[in-house]
Amino acid sequence: MRNTIDNITRGLSNIELRDTLDCVVMTLLDTQNRIRETKDFINNAMELKRRKENKFIEMNNEMLEVLRLEEEAKAKIRALKMKRVSNE
């Protein structure tokens, strides 16, 4: 990219204009790089958010499974108590 900038500005006779154009092009390239970095940062943040949401859903599903098993165990205990009472 540096060579391309030099080729464009080399033909300019006014050194001040050439230096100004060089600064403008370098600033544009810097801005382009910062935009790219910002885009990568945003994409990484969105991926992290998605992973956290998935982890939350996974934990929620695990809690629901524990509650289901607890209710199932309580139902079995009630059934055993009723069976014991009916046998007495």
Secondary structure, DSSP 8 states (H G I E B T S, - for coil): -HHHHHHHHHT-S-HHHHHHHHHHHHHHHHHHHHHHHHHHHHHHHHHHHHHHHHHHHHHHHHHHHHHHHHHHHHHHHHHHHHHHHHH-
